[in-house]
């Protein structure tokens, strides 16, 4: 296989792990170690729990308990135990604790934190090839994660721009509709000519017809008799009615 091909496959290799439990004079720790070697992590954890209860400040006991938790895929709790183990004064134990802490972070996809843990492990033990290897993988994962995050942010920005543009376009469309509605005025009424204006005026009131000469005398007689006695007035009205009914005199 060519060197280039090996370089392409290298990032795909799993990171290296080291969970060799620490030997101790504590009986519970030794029993837990025996169960771990037999692949019985659940039973081993029970013994490590008892050991930590008796030795709460023992970094080695916490390290072993972290190894059992990690084997059970309880990575969050394992990381907490390895973090307690980093308080060890022994340099080798401290370096191993940071290395395994990096592994726990890696399993939780916390690549930035894993990178820092591996760096601390290499600071304590520069010859640790496992820490160097896992650091390179964690750095690649971190870079991929940052690039993906940036792409997602850019996509969200583009989506937001598109949404804003659509909103602006809709506002423009609504505004154009409003403006179009305002421009559509009612049709102008035809202007009226002077003659039409005269027609629109109210017709003059008709004057009552002037009475004929004979009627004028009769009306005057009636008016003169208004101050007379009512009986006389009634007689005068009867006379006038009789006069109107009388056929016209023949003039031949």
KESEPA-541538 format. One record per atom (N, C-alpha, C, O): x, y, z; residue in three letters. Coordinates in pm, whole numbers, padded with zeros to 5 digits, always signed. Layout:
XYZala ...
//
This chain:
+00086-00119+00000unk +00000+00000+00000unk +00089+00123+00000unk +00186+00129+00075unk +00055+00221-00083unk +00137+00341-00094unk +00127+00426+00030unk +00036+00411+00112unk +00228+00518+00043unk +00228+00607+00160unk +00110+00701+00161unk +00055+00731+00267unk +00070+00749+00041unk -00045+00839+00032unk -00171+00770+00079unk -00254+00829+00148unk -00186+00641+00040unk -00304+00566+00081unk -00308+00549+00232unk -00414+00557+00293unk -00192+00526+00292unk -00186+00510+00437unk -00223+00640+00507unk -00287+00638+00613unk -00184+00753+00450unk -00217+00882+00511unk -00367+00906+00507unk -00422+00966+00599unk -00434+00860+00401unk -00579+00878+00392unk -00652+00792+00494unk -00755+00833+00548unk -00599+00675+00522unk -00665+00585+00616unk -00635+00620+00761unk -00711+00585+00851unk -00526+00688+00782unk -00483+00714+00920unk -00589+00784+01004unk -00614+00741+01116unk -00654+00893+00953unk -00756+00960+01036unk -00874+00872+01071unk -00947+00902+01165unk -00894+00762+00995unk -01009+00676+01020unk -00981+00573+01129unk -01074+00509+01178unk -00857+00556+01166unk -00824+00458+01270unk -00877+00506+01404unk -00873+00626+01432unk -00925+00416+01488unk -00974+00458+01620unk -00860+00508+01707unk -00745+00467+01694unk -00898+00599+01796unk -00793+00648+01887unk -00758+00537+01986unk -00837+00446+02012unk -00640+00547+02039unk -00588+00443+02126unk -00635+00463+02269unk -00645+00577+02316unk -00665+00355+02337unk -00714+00364+02474unk -00621+00288+02568unk -00554+00194+02528unk -00620+00332+02692unk -00538+00264+02795unk -00614+00269+02925unk -00631+00376+02985unk -00660+00153+02969unk -00737+00149+03092unk -00685+00042+03187unk -00762-00021+03260unk -00557+00023+03184unk -00501-00075+03277unk -00523-00027+03420unk -00470+00077+03459unk -00599-00100+03498unk -00622-00057+03637unk -00492-00057+03716unk -00401-00136+03692unk -00488+00034+03810unk -00368+00047+03894unk -00373-00054+04008unk -00477-00079+04068unk -00257-00109+04034unk -00249-00202+04148unk -00252-00123+04277unk -00207-00009+04284unk -00305-00187+04379unk -00315-00120+04509unk -00318-00227+04616unk -00351-00343+04592unk -00282-00185+04735unk -00287-00277+04848unk -00429-00292+04902unk -00455-00377+04986unk -00520-00208+04852unk -00659-00215+04896unk -00725-00340+04838unk -00714-00367+04718unk -00794-00416+04922unk -00853-00542+04879unk -00962-00518+04775unk -00969-00591+04676unk -01048-00416+04796unk -01156-00390+04700unk -01099-00353+04563unk -01153-00394+04460unk -00991-00276+04562unk -00929-00238+04435unk -00876-00362+04364unk -00896-00376+04243unk -00810-00450+04434unk -00754-00570+04373unk -00865-00661+04319unk -00852-00719+04211unk -00973-00673+04395unk -01085-00755+04347unk -01148-00691+04222unk -01187-00760+04127unk -01157-00558+04225unk -01209-00489+04107unk -01120-00509+03987unk -01169-00526+03875unk -00986-00507+04008unk -00892-00527+03899unk -00908-00666+03837unk -00902-00682+03715unk -00929-00765+03922unk -00947-00901+03873unk -01072-00910+03785unk -01070-00976+03681unk -01182-00844+03827unk -01305-00846+03748unk -01285-00773+03616unk -01338-00815+03513unk -01210-00664+03616unk -01185-00588+03493unk -01107-00674+03394unk -01138-00674+03274unk -01006-00745+03441unk -00928-00831+03353unk -01012-00943+03296unk -00986-00992+03186unk -01113-00984+03369unk -01203-01089+03322unk -01313-01034+03232unk -01396-01110+03183unk -01315-00901+03210unk -01417-00840+03125unk -01549-00820+03194unk -01652-00803+03129unk -01548-00822+03327unk -01672-00804+03404unk -01671-00664+03468unk -01650-00649+03588unk -01694-00564+03383unk -01683-00425+03428unk -01788-00390+03533unk -01761-00314+03625unk -01908-00446+03519unk -02015-00414+03614unk -01978-00463+03754unk -01997-00391+03852unk -01925-00583+03764unk -01883-00634+03893unk -01763-00556+03946unk -01753-00529+04066unk -01674-00521+03857unk -01556-00445+03898unk -01597-00310+03955unk -01540-00263+04053unk -01699-00248+03893unk -01744-00117+03942unk -01794-00127+04086unk -01772-00036+04165unk -01861-00235+04119unk -01909-00253+04256unk -01795-00254+04356unk -01807-00194+04463unk -01686-00319+04324unk -01571-00320+04415unk -01502-00183+04419unk -01456-00140+04525unk -01496-00116+04305unk -01433+00017+04303unk -01517+00117+04383unk -01462+00207+04447unk -01649+00101+04378unk -01735+00190+04458unk -01700+00177+04607unk -01692+00277+04678unk -01679+00055+04651unk -01643+00033+04792unk -01505+00091+04823unk -01482+00147+04931unk -01414+00079+04727unk -01280+00132+04747unk -01282+00284+04758unk -01215+00341+04844unk -01358+00350+04672unk -01366+00497+04675unk -01434+00543+04803unk -01399+00648+04858unk -01531+00464+04851unk -01597+00501+04976unk -01498+00498+05092unk -01505+00581+05183unk -01405+00402+05089unk -01306+00394+05195unk -01190+00492+05173unk -01131+00542+05268unk -01158+00518+05044unk -01044+00604+05010unk -01091+00717+04919unk -01054+00722+04801unk -01171+00809+04972unk -01227+00915+04886unk -01122+01007+04826unk -01148+01070+04723unk -01005+01018+04887unk -00901+01108+04837unk -00789+01034+04764unk -00683+01092+04738unk -00812+00910+04731unk -00709+00831+04663unk -00726+00845+04511unk -00822+00789+04457unk -00638+00917+04440unk -00651+00934+04295unk -00651+00800+04221unk -00721+00785+04121unk -00575+00702+04270unk -00571+00571+04204unk -00705+00502+04207unk -00744+00441+04108unk -00776+00508+04318unk -00908+00446+04329unk -01006+00512+04231unk -01086+00444+04167unk -00997+00644+04223unk -01085+00716+04127unk -01047+00680+03983unk -01135+00667+03898unk -00919+00664+03956unk -00877+00626+03822unk -00936+00490+03783unk -00989+00474+03674unk -00926+00393+03873unk -00979+00259+03845unk -01131+00262+03828unk -01186+00196+03740unk -01197+00339+03913unk -01344+00349+03900unk -01379+00412+03766unk -01475+00371+03701unk -01302+00513+03724unk -01325+00575+03593unk -01307+00475+03480unk -01382+00478+03382unk -01210+00386+03492unk -01187+00285+03388unk -01308+00191+03376unk -01346+00154+03265unk -01368+00153+03489unk -01486+00066+03486unk -01605+00138+03424unk -01679+00081+03344unk -01624+00263+03461unk -01735+00341+03405unk -01718+00359+03255unk -01815+00352+03179unk -01595+00383+03212unk -01570+00400+03068unk -01603+00271+02994unk -01663+00274+02886unk -01565+00157+03051unk -01593+00028+02987unk -01743+00003+02976unk -01787-00072+02890unk -01821+00067+03063unk -01967+00054+03060unk -02033+00163+02975unk -02155+00177+02973unk -01948+00243+02904unk -01996+00353+02818unk -02064+00464+02896unk -02145+00539+02842unk -02031+00476+03023unk -02082+00586+03105unk -01973+00694+03107unk -01907+00719+03209unk -01958+00757+02990unk -01842+00844+02966unk -01844+00972+03051unk -01739+01021+03092unk -01961+01025+03076unk -01969+01148+03156unk -01917+01123+03298unk -01837+01200+03349unk -01963+01015+03359unk -01918+00982+03494unk -01770+00941+03495unk -01696+00972+03588unk -01728+00871+03389unk -01588+00831+03379unk -01497+00953+03375unk -01393+00956+03440unk -01538+01054+03298unk -01459+01177+03290unk -01444+01244+03426unk -01337+01297+03457unk -01550+01241+03506unk -01543+01302+03639unk -01442+01228+03728unk -01369+01289+03806unk -01439+01095+03715unk -01344+01017+03795unk -01200+01040+03749unk -01108+01050+03831unk -01180+01049+03616unk -01045+01076+03566unk -00999+01216+03606unk -00881+01239+03632unk -01093+01309+03609unk -01059+01445+03652unk -01012+01444+03797unk -00918+01515+03833unk -01079+01366+03880unk -01034+01353+04021unk -00893+01291+04027unk -00812+01326+04113unk -00868+01198+03935unk -00737+01131+03935unk -00625+01224+03890unk -00508+01200+03922unk -00658+01332+03816unk -00554+01426+03773unk -00494+01503+03891unk -00395+01574+03875unk -00553+01489+04009unk -00499+01554+04129unk -00382+01475+04188unk -00323+01514+04289unk -00351+01364+04124unk -00242+01279+04175unk -00109+01353+04174unk -00084+01435+04085unk -00026+01326+04270unk +00108+01385+04276unk +00207+01304+04194unk +00310+01356+04150unk +00176+01179+04173unk +00261+01095+04090unk +00247+01138+03943unk +00136+01142+03891unk +00359+01170+03877unk +00354+01221+03741unk +00296+01124+03641unk +00219+01164+03554unk +00331+00995+03652unk +00282+00895+03558unk +00130+00879+03571unk +00059+00874+03470unk +00081+00872+03696unk -00063+00859+03717unk -00135+00984+03668unk -00243+00975+03610unk -00077+01097+03692unk -00139+01223+03649unk -00148+01228+03497unk -00252+01267+03442unk -00041+01189+03427unk -00041+01189+03281unk -00145+01091+03227unk -00219+01124+03134unk -00153+00970+03286unk -00252+00871+03242unk -00394+00921+03267unk -00485+00895+03188unk -00412+00992+03378unk -00545+01045+03409unk -00587+01147+03304unk -00702+01145+03259unk -00497+01237+03263unk -00530+01335+03159unk -00555+01266+03025unk -00644+01305+02949unk -00476+01163+02995unk -00494+01089+02870unk -00633+01026+02865unk -00703+01039+02765unk -00671+00958+02972unk -00802+00894+02974unk -00916+00996+02983unk -01026+00971+02934unk -00888+01111+03046unk -00988+01218+03047unk -01013+01267+02904unk -01127+01295+02866unk -00904+01277+02826unk -00921+01314+02685unk -01005+01213+02610unk -01087+01250+02526unk -00985+01084+02640unk -01066+00980+02575unk -01214+00993+02610unk -01301+00975+02524unk -01242+01025+02736unk -01382+01040+02778unk -01447+01159+02707unk -01561+01150+02663unk -01372+01269+02696unk -01424+01385+02622unk -01447+01349+02475unk -01548+01387+02416unk -01353+01276+02418unk -01364+01237+02277unk -01492+01158+02253unk -01561+01180+02154unk -01522+01066+02342unk -01643+00984+02328unk -01771+01066+02338unk -01875+01026+02288unk -01764+01181+02403unk -01880+01270+02417unk -01882+01376+02307unk -01961+01471+02312unk -01793+01358+02206unk -01781+01454+02095unk -01742+01594+02142unk -01773+01694+02077unk -01675+01599+02255unk -01622+01727+02306unk -01475+01735+02265unk -01385+01719+02347unk -01453+01760+02135unk -01319+01750+02079unk -01227+01861+02128unk -01107+01839+02146unk -01282+01978+02150unk -01200+02088+02201unk -01143+02053+02338unk -01024+02073+02363unk -01227+02000+02427unk -01182+01961+02561unk -01086+01843+02553unk -00989+01835+02629unk -01112+01750+02459unk -01022+01635+02443unk -00883+01681+02401unk -00783+01630+02450unk -00878+01778+02310unk -00749+01831+02264unk -00669+01885+02383unk -00550+01858+02396unk -00735+01962+02467unk -00666+02021+02583unk -00616+01912+02679unk -00506+01923+02734unk -00696+01809+02698unk -00655+01701+02789unk -00534+01626+02734unk -00442+01594+02809unk -00535+01598+02604unk -00421+01528+02543unk -00294+01614+02550unk -00184+01563+02572unk -00310+01743+02532unk -00194+01833+02541unk -00134+01829+02681unk -00012+01829+02697unk -00222+01827+02782unk -00172+01819+02920unk -00098+01688+02944unk +00004+01683+03012unk -00153+01581+02886unk -00088+01450+02901unk +00050+01451+02837unk +00145+01396+02893unk +00062+01513+02718unk +00191+01518+02650unk +00289+01611+02721unk +00410+01590+02717unk +00236+01712+02787unk +00324+01800+02864unk +00388+01721+02979unk +00506+01739+03011unk +00309+01635+03039unk +00360+01554+03151unk +00448+01438+03101unk +00541+01395+03170unk +00415+01388+02981unk +00493+01276+02927unk +00508+01296+02776unk +00428+01242+02699unk +00608+01373+02733unk +00626+01404+02591unk +00648+01280+02505unk +00627+01286+02383unk +00689+01168+02563unk +00716+01047+02485unk +00592+00960+02467unk +00599+00852+02408unk +00479+01005+02518unk +00356+00925+02510unk +00303+00930+02365unk +00238+01027+02325unk +00331+00825+02288unk +00289+00820+02148unk +00137+00810+02135unk +00079+00863+02040unk +00073+00744+02230unk -00073+00732+02225unk -00139+00869+02237unk -00233+00899+02163unk -00091+00952+02329unk -00148+01085+02346unk -00127+01169+02221unk -00215+01244+02180unk -00009+01155+02159unk +00019+01231+02036unk -00074+01188+01925unk -00129+01271+01853unk -00092+01057+01910unk -00182+01004+01805unk -00325+01052+01826unk -00389+01100+01733unk -00375+01038+01946unk -00513+01078+01974unk -00531+01229+01961unk -00637+01277+01923unk -00425+01304+01994unk -00432+01449+01980unk -00452+01487+01833unk -00532+01575+01803unk -00381+01423+01744unk -00395+01453+01601unk -00537+01422+01552unk -00594+01499+01476unk -00592+01310+01596unk -00729+01275+01556unk -00829+01376+01613unk -00921+01418+01543unk -00809+01414+01739unk -00900+01510+01802unk -00894+01646+01732unk -00996+01713+01716unk -00772+01685+01690unk -00757+01813+01619unk -00832+01809+01486unk -00896+01907+01447unk -00823+01695+01415unk -00896+01682+01289unk -01048+01689+01312unk -01120+01756+01238unk -01092+01620+01416unk -01236+01622+01448unk -01281+01763+01485unk -01389+01808+01446unk -01197+01831+01561unk -01232+01967+01601unk -01241+02059+01479unk -01332+02141+01470unk -01147+02044+01387unk -01149+02126+01265unk -01274+02097+01183unk -01340+02189+01135unk -01306+01968+01166unk -01426+01931+01091unk -01552+01989+01157unk -01643+02036+01089unk -01555+01984+01289unk -01671+02036+01361unk -01684+02187+01343unk -01795+02237+01324unk -01572+02258+01349unk -01575+02404+01332unk -01617+02441+01191unk -01693+02536+01172unk -01567+02365+01090unk -01607+02393+00952unk -01756+02368+00932unk -01825+02445+00867unk -01803+02258+00989unk -01947+02228+00979unk -02031+02336+01047unk -02134+02379+00996unk -01984+02380+01163unk -02056+02484+01236unk -02060+02614+01156unk -02161+02684+01153unk -01946+02645+01090unk -01940+02767+01010unk -02034+02757+00890unk -02102+02853+00855unk -02037+02637+00826unk -02128+02619+00713unk -02273+02634+00757unk -02354+02695+00688unk -02304+02577+00873unk -02442+02589+00924unk -02476+02735+00952unk -02587+02780+00923unk -02381+02809+01009unk -02405+02951+01037unk -02425+03029+00908unk -02515+03112+00898unk -02339+02999+00807unk -02352+03068+00678unk -02486+03034+00614unk -02553+03120+00556unk -02525+02907+00625unk -02654+02866+00567unk -02769+02937+00638unk -02864+02981+00574unk -02759+02947+00770unk -02864+03017+00845unk -02871+03164+00805unk -02979+03222+00795unk -02752+03223+00782unk -02749+03364+00739unk -02814+03379+00603unk -02892+03471+00579unk -02780+03285+00511unk -02839+03291+00377unk -02990+03271+00383unk -03066+03340+00315unk -03032+03176+00467unk -03176+03152+00481unk -03246+03275+00537unk -03357+03310+00495unk -03180+03341+00632unk -03240+03462+00692unk -03247+03574+00588unk -03345+03649+00582unk -03141+03584+00505unk -03142+03686+00400unk -03256+03660+00303unk -03326+03752+00262unk -03274+03531+00266unk -03383+03497+00175unk -03518+03530+00237unk -03608+03581+00170unk -03531+03500+00367unk -03658+03530+00434unk -03682+03681+00438unk -03793+03728+00413unk -03576+03756+00469unk -03589+03902+00473unk -03624+03956+00334unk -03706+04047+00320unk -03559+03899+00231unk -03586+03944+00094unk -03730+03914+00056unk -03797+03998-00004unk -03777+03796+00092unk -03916+03762+00063unk -04013+03856+00133unk -04115+03896+00078unk -03977+03890+00258unk -04062+03985+00332unk -04064+04121+00263unk -04169+04183+00248unk -03944+04167+00220unk -03936+04296+00152unk -04013+04294+00021unk -04082+04390-00013unk -04001+04181-00054unk -04075+04170-00180unk -04224+04175-00155unk -04299+04238-00229unk -04268+04107-00049unk -04411+04107-00018unk -04458+04248+00020unk -04567+04291-00018unk -04373+04319+00097unk -04408+04456+00133unk -04420+04543+00009unk -04512+04625-00002unk -04325+04525-00085unk -04330+04604-00208unk -04455+04571-00288unk -04519+04661-00343unk -04491+04442-00294unk -04611+04403-00366unk -04736+04464-00302unk -04824+04516-00372unk -04742+04459-00170unk -04857+04518-00100unk -04863+04668-00123unk -04970+04726-00141unk -04744+04732-00123unk -04740+04877-00144unk -04785+04912-00285unk -04858+05009-00306unk -04741+04830-00382unk -04782+04855-00521unk -04933+04838-00536unk -04997+04913-00609unk -04989+04738-00465unk -05133+04720-00471unk -05206+04842-00414unk -05305+04889-00470unk -05154+04892-00301unk -05216+05010-00240unk -05207+05130-00332unk -05305+05203-00351unk -05088+05150-00391unk -05070+05264-00482unk -05159+05252-00604unk -05214+05351-00652unk -05173+05128-00653unk -05258+05107-00771unk -05403+05137-00737unk -05476+05195-00817unk -05444+05098-00618unk -05581+05126-00576unk -05608+05275-00564unk -05717+05323-00595unk -05505+05348-00516unk -05521+05494-00502unk -05530+05560-00639unk -05603+05658-00657unk -05454+05506-00736unk -05452+05568-00869unk -05581+05545-00945unk -05616+05623-01034unk -05653+05440-00910unk -05778+05411-00980unk -05890+05499-00924unk -05969+05456-00840unk -05895+05624-00973unk -05998+05718-00927unk -06129+05693-01002unk -06131+05625-01104unk -06234+05747-00951unk -06363+05737-01018unk -06358+05814-01149unk -06289+05915-01158unk -06431+05768-01252unk -06430+05840-01381unk -06480+05982-01363unk -06575+06008-01289unk -06413+06073-01433unk -06449+06214-01421unk -06590+06235-01474unk -06629+06179-01576unk -06664+06316-01403unk -06799+06352-01447unk -06789+06453-01561unk -06706+06544-01555unk -06872+06440-01664unk -06866+06538-01775unk -06899+06677-01723unk -06991+06698-01643unk -06820+06771-01773unk -06841+06909-01731unk -06972+06962-01789unk -07006+06934-01904unk -07042+07035-01711unk -07171+07088-01752unk -07153+07219-01827unk -07072+07304-01791unk -07231+07232-01932unk -07229+07358-02007unk -07318+07460-01938unk -07396+07430-01848unk -07302+07580-01987unk -07383+07688-01926unk -07530+07658-01940unk -07610+07684-01849unk -07567+07601-02057unk -07708+07570-02077unk -07756+07464-01980unk -07869+07470-01931unk -07665+07363-01951unk -07702+07259-01857unk -07718+07314-01718unk -07806+07272-01642unk -07633+07411-01684unk -07645+07472-01552unk -07778+07540-01536unk -07839+07535-01429unk -07823+07605-01643unk -07953+07672-01634unk -08065+07570-01614unk -08164+07594-01545unk -08045+07450-01680unk -08147+07347-01666unk -08151+07291-01526unk -08257+07253-01476unk -08031+07287-01459unk -08027+07232-01325unk -08095+07322-01224unk -08130+07279-01114unk -08114+07450-01262unk -08180+07541-01169unk -08327+07503-01154unk -08386+07446-01246unk -08383+07536-01041unk -08524+07507-01016unk -08611+07589-01111unk -08585+07707-01132unk -08713+07528-01167unk -08803+07603-01258unk -08874+07713-01179unk -08910+07695-01063unk -08892+07825-01243unk -08961+07937-01172unk -09103+07897-01136unk -09172+07825-01210unk -09143+07944-01025unk -09279+07912-00980unk -09382+07982-01070unk -09368+08100-01102unk -09484+07907-01110unk -09588+07962-01197unk -09676+08061-01118unk -09721+08034-01007unk -09698+08172-01181unk -09785+08270-01116unk -09930+08229-01136unk -09968+08180-01243unk -10009+08248-01034unk -10152+08212-01051unk -10215+08296-01162unk -10180+08413-01178unk -10307+08240-01237unk -10371+08317-01348unk -10450+08435-01293unk -10519+08427-01191unk -10437+08540-01365unk -10508+08661-01322unk -10658+08643-01347unk -10698+08590-01451unk -10740+08685-01256unk -10886+08668-01274unk -10940+08753-01388unk -10889+08861-01419unk -11044+08701-01449unk -11110+08776-01557unk -11186+08892-01496unk -11211+08894-01376unk -11225+08992-01580unk -11292+09112-01526unk -11418+09080-01446unk -11441+09139-01341unk -11501+08985-01496unk -11624+08954-01425unk -11596+08887-01292unk -11659+08917-01190unk -11497+08796-01295unk -11462+08725-01171unk -11402+08820-01071unk -11421+08806-00951unk -11331+08919-01122unk -11266+09015-01033unk -11371+09091-00954unk -11352+09120-00836unk -11483+09123-01019unk -11589+09195-00950unk -11654+09107-00844unk -11689+09151-00735unk -11669+08977-00882unk -11731+08884-00788unk -11643+08864-00665unk -11692+08860-00552unk -11512+08851-00689unk -11421+08831-00578unk -11420+08954-00489unk -11417+08945-00366unk -11423+09073-00555unk -11425+09195-00475unk -11549+09204-00391unk -11546+09251-00277unk -11660+09158-00449unk -11784+09163-00373unk -11777+09072-00253unk -11827+09105-00145unk -11715+08955-00273unk -11701+08862-00161unk -11613+08921-00053unk -11643+08910+00066unk -11501+08984-00096unk -11410+09043+00002unk -11479+09154+00079unk -11458+09171+00199unk -11564+09232+00006unk -11632+09342+00074unk -11732+09292+00176unk -11760+09357+00277unk -11784+09174+00148unk -11888+09122+00236unk -11832+09046+00356unk -11909+08996+00438unk -11694+09036+00366unk -11636+08959+00477unk -11671+09020+00610unk -11679+08951+00712unk -11692+09152+00608unk -11720+09218+00735unk -11871+09225+00762unk -11915+09278+00865unk -11946+09173+00670unk -12090+09175+00691unk -12133+09068+00788unk -12051+08992+00840unk -12260+09063+00811unk -12318+08961+00895unk -12299+08825+00828unk -12315+08815+00707unk -12268+08724+00900unk -12248+08591+00839unk -12365+08545+00755unk -12344+08479+00653unk -12484+08577+00793unk -12599+08536+00714unk -12597+08605+00580unk -12625+08543+00477unk -12566+08733+00580unk -12559+08808+00455unk -12449+08752+00367unk -12464+08745+00245unk -12336+08713+00432unk -12224+08658+00356unk -12264+08526+00289unk -12225+08500+00175unk -12338+08445+00357unk -12381+08318+00301unk -12477+08338+00187unk -12474+08265+00088unk -12563+08439+00199unk -12656+08471+00091unk -12581+08517-00031unk -12616+08484-00144unk -12476+08594-00007unk -12398+08647-00121unk -12327+08532-00192unk -12319+08531-00315unk -12275+08437-00119unk -12208+08322-00180unk -12307+08238-00261unk -12273+08188-00368unk -12431+08224-00209unk -12532+08147-00281unk -12569+08216-00410unk -12595+08152-00512unk -12571+08348-00405unk -12605+08424-00525unk -12498+08407-00631unk -12527+08392-00750unk -12376+08409-00586unk -12266+08394-00682unk -12267+08257-00746unk -12237+08242-00864unk -12302+08157-00666unk -12307+08024-00723unk -12419+08013-00826unk -12404+07946-00929unk -12531+08079-00798unk -12643+08075-00891unk -12608+08146-01020unk -12647+08105-01128unk -12533+08252-01005unk -12492+08328-01125unk -12402+08240-01213unk -12414+08243-01336unk -12312+08162-01151unk -12222+08078-01230unk -12298+07967-01303unk -12260+07927-01413unk -12408+07918-01240unk -12481+07809-01303unk -12575+07859-01413unk -12618+07781-01498unk -12606+07987-01413unk -12704+08041-01510unk -12641+08033-01648unk -12525+08072-01667unk -12715+07984-01744unk -12663+07974-01883unk -12639+08115-01936unk -12706+08211-01899unk -12542+08121-02022unk -12508+08254-02077unk -12624+08309-02160unk -12693+08233-02229unk -12646+08439-02151unk -12755+08503-02226unk -12723+08500-02372unk -12610+08524-02416unk -12830+08470-02449unk -12814+08470-02595unk -12799+08611-02644unk -12869+08703-02602unk -12703+08625-02739unk -12680+08759-02792unk -12739+08775-02931unk -12698+08859-03011unk -12838+08689-02956unk -12903+08706-03088unk -13049+08733-03070unk -13121+08750-03168unk 
//
